[in-house]
Amino acid sequence: MIRFKLGEMMEKKRFADGRRYSISEIAIATGLSRVTLSKILNQKGYGTGTDTIDRLCEFFDCQIGDLMERVPNEHPEPVRGPDVLEEQDHTSDCRNLNTGIREFSEQGHADT
């Protein structure tokens, strides 16, 4: 999952500039909506576009890695899902079919 470090970046900018920035001020400076910034700040796993990321990097004068990081998923996807199991069952069916054809041929039945 990608985690935004917007809160940390706001604190760094506050320390560097000696003043606090509100979501509204960042929205005006970046042209992003307050709703988008609030979601980035508060909604775990929120996804956004590259234009938004670029605008935030510009505002904070930072690199992408300063603004976001990858963290392991809390509930990782299983390595083998039901789709894979279904394919395995079909593979098994094909093997059984091939065995049946071979046995049919070995019994002296000719291919037509």
C-alpha angles and dihedrals in degrees: 000000000000115000122198117221094204094133091052091047091050090053092048091050090047090053094044096046097034093234140085121250120211125213088249092056092049090047092053093044094048101033090236122132121256088234092058092048091047091051091049089050099044112019114086112229094008112169125211140168131271093252090062091048091049093051092050092048089051093050094047093037090230144124124258092256090058091056101042142017139189116246127183115267115256091225107029118206114257114259091230116039130184091271091061092047091052090053090051090053090052091048089053090050091053091051090051090049092050090049090051092050091049092049090048090053093046090055088066101262110144125226112250 
